[in-house]
């Protein structure tokens, strides 16, 4: 694979994730900024709830461009941030500046379902077992 192929592939995978979020809500493609904000708000809240090791393990499985978005603004010395369900959802709501149909929990489920295609079952179970049960219950 050439460098050009690698870039094209990661852009394609990122667009596929964003499109899946848009389709789940019925958002038209011109609302791409909204799906981008959904992706980053959910990923950053999850990343910051995980240990450094678990956050890094998850990142390793993401497409390269999504991985860059995931790491944007990360402060490993300040994690994990202890958040239970309501705090986690509140953080996402604060970081998602749009009207939201169906609530924040639905946004989390739909966004993580789009990312889930790139994460192995074993890694997903590691994530679920490493966070509080009330929070793990909202992960797809």
C-alpha positions in Angstrom: 0.0 0.0 0.0 1.4 3.4 -0.9 1.2 6.5 1.4 -1.5 7.9 -0.8 -3.5 4.7 -0.3 -3.1 4.8 3.4 -4.4 8.4 3.5 -7.3 7.6 1.2 -8.2 4.5 3.3 -8.3 6.4 6.6 -10.3 9.3 5.1 -12.8 6.7 3.7 -13.1 5.0 7.1 -13.6 8.3 8.9 -16.3 9.4 6.5 -18.0 6.0 6.9 -18.1 6.5 10.7 -19.5 10.0 10.3 -22.0 8.9 7.7 -23.3 6.1 9.9 -23.9 8.6 12.7 -25.7 10.9 10.3 -27.8 8.1 8.9 -28.8 7.0 12.4 -30.3 10.4 13.0 -31.4 11.2 9.4 -29.0 14.1 9.2 -28.1 15.2 5.7 -24.4 15.2 4.7 -24.3 19.0 4.9 -24.6 18.5 8.7 -21.2 16.8 8.8 -19.9 19.2 11.4 -22.7 17.8 13.7 -21.6 14.2 13.3 -18.0 15.3 13.8 -19.0 16.9 17.2 -20.9 13.8 18.2 -17.9 11.6 17.5 -15.4 13.8 19.3 -17.6 14.5 22.3 -18.3 10.8 22.9 -14.8 9.6 22.2 -13.2 12.2 24.5 -15.5 11.5 27.4 -14.9 7.7 27.0 -11.1 8.2 26.6 -10.9 10.4 29.7 -12.8 7.8 31.8 -10.4 5.0 30.8 -6.9 4.4 32.3 -4.0 5.5 30.1 -3.3 1.8 29.1 -6.9 1.1 28.2 -7.3 4.4 26.3 -4.2 3.6 24.3 -5.3 0.1 23.6 -8.6 1.4 22.2 -6.9 4.1 20.2 -4.6 1.5 18.5 -7.6 -0.1 16.9 -9.1 3.1 15.5 -8.6 4.3 11.9 -5.6 6.7 11.9 -7.5 9.9 11.3 -10.1 9.0 14.0 -7.2 8.1 16.3 -5.8 11.7 15.8 -9.2 13.1 16.8 -9.4 10.8 19.7 -6.0 12.0 21.1 -6.7 15.7 20.5 -6.4 17.5 23.8 -5.7 14.4 25.8 -3.9 14.9 29.1 -2.8 11.4 30.2 -1.6 12.6 33.6 -5.1 13.7 34.4 -6.9 10.4 33.7 -8.9 8.4 34.5 -11.6 11.0 35.4 -14.0 9.3 37.7 -17.4 9.7 36.1 -20.5 7.7 36.7 -23.4 7.6 34.1 -24.9 11.0 34.7 -21.5 12.8 34.9 -20.4 11.1 31.7 -23.6 12.0 29.9 -23.4 15.5 31.2 -19.9 15.9 29.9 -21.0 14.8 26.4 -24.0 17.1 26.4 -21.8 20.0 27.4 -19.4 19.2 24.5 -22.2 18.7 21.9 -23.5 22.1 21.0 -26.5 21.1 19.0 -30.2 20.3 19.6 -30.4 16.6 20.3 -33.2 14.3 19.4 -33.6 11.3 21.7 -31.2 12.4 24.4 -27.5 12.0 25.1 -27.6 8.3 25.9 -28.9 7.6 22.3 -26.1 9.8 20.9 -23.6 7.7 22.8 -25.1 4.4 21.6 -25.3 5.5 18.0 -21.8 7.0 17.9 -20.1 4.1 19.6 -22.0 1.7 17.3 -20.3 3.4 14.4 -16.9 3.1 16.0 -17.6 -0.5 17.2 -16.9 -1.8 13.7 -13.2 -1.1 14.3 -12.8 -2.5 17.8 -12.3 -6.2 18.6 -14.8 -7.9 20.9 -12.0 -8.5 23.4 -11.1 -4.8 23.6 -14.7 -3.9 23.9 -15.1 -6.2 26.8 -12.0 -4.8 28.4 -13.5 -1.3 28.2 -16.9 -2.4 29.6 -15.2 -4.2 32.5 -13.0 -1.2 33.3 -15.8 1.3 33.9 -18.7 1.5 36.4 -21.6 -0.8 35.7 -24.1 2.0 35.4 -21.9 3.5 32.6 -21.1 0.2 30.9 -24.8 -0.4 30.6 -25.1 2.4 28.0 -22.3 1.1 25.8 -23.5 -0.9 22.8 
